């Protein structure tokens, strides 16, 4: 069942002083702008107004994700270490592709795959 989740992110409760602290973080408007740009890239990639990484099939995803040697090595290690199913592997690729899109990167890098893998580690370690 957990293999069907793309992301699992544990969140710790904030301490009282952290709730009132002034944070210097990215604004919601800036995040919205990055998300819109990422979705535009996805729509162009898949030649569609409605298609995004989350909905593409495995074959289309494989075409959209160009892997270099580093990425292939990380994916191979993840498959072997965490016994990824085909579903888990494609979910990892989808999240990696989305992270790259949010960073305005044409290709995914090892950094994107490692970040996506980190979001799934709580599921994969069980």
N, C-alpha and C positions, 0 to 999 in steps of 0.2 A: 504494500500500500504506500509506504513512504517513498518508493521509487517514482511515484507519480508527481511528486513535488519538485519544482524547479529550484527553489531556494528555501533554506531553513536558516534563520538568523536568530540566535539566542539574544535576548535583550535583558540587560541587568537593570534593576530599579535604580533610579538616581538618588543620591544622598540629598538631604534638604538643602545644603549649601550649593550643590550643583544645579538644583532647580532654579535658583535665583542668580546664578552666575551669568555674566554677559558673555555670550558666545560669538565668536567671529567665524561664522560658517557661511556656506554658499546660500544665497537667498532662494526662496521658492520660485521667484521669477526666473532666475538664472537656471535653475534645475528644469523648469518647464520649457525654457528655450532649448536646452540640450536634448530633452526628450522629444520635442517636436522635430528637431533637426535629425535625430536618430531615426524617427519614424519615417521622415521624408526619404532618408537614405534607403531604408528598407523597402518602401513602396517603389522607389526607382529600381532597386536591385531585382525585385520580383515582378516588375512591370504591372503593378496592381495598386489600386487605391485602398484595398482592404488587407492585403497580405503583409504580415509582419513575421519576424523570426519565430514567434511562439506558435504560429499556425502552419508553417511550411512542413512538407513531408521530408523524410530522411534523404531522398534522392535530390530534391531541390536544395536542401540544406548543405549536402556534400558539395554541390556545385558552388554555393555561396561562400563556403569556408575554404580558403586556400591556405593549406598548412605548409610551413617550412619544416626543416629537419628538427628544430627545437620543439615546435608544437607537436609534431608526430611523436617525438620521444616522450613528452609529458603525457600525451593522451595514452600511449602504450603503457606507460607506468601506471596511470590511473586505472586503466582497464584491468591490468593484472593485479594490482594491489587491492582494489576495492571490488573486484569481480563485477564490473559494470555490465549490465544487460545492454542490449541494443537500445532500449528505451532510455536507460541511464546515460549511455554514451551520447545519444542525440540531444538529450536535455542539457548535458554539459556543453555540447557544441552550440546549442541555441543561446544559452546564457553567455558563453564566451563571445559569440557573434554580437549579442546585444551590448555587452560591455565595450567591445571595440567600436560599435556604432555610437555609443554615448561619448566615446573619446574621439570621435571623428576619424577613426582609423579604417583604412580600406581593407586591411587584412588583420586577422587575429594574430596575436603574438603569444609567446609563452606566458607573459604577464597576465593577459586576459584569461587564459585557460586556468592558471593558478588561482586567480581571483574567483572565477566561477566554481572551481573545485572547492575552494575554501567555503563558499556558501552552501555546499552540499556535504561537507565533511561530517556533520553531526548525523546525517542519514547514513552515509557510507561506512562509518566506523561501527555501526551496529550489526 
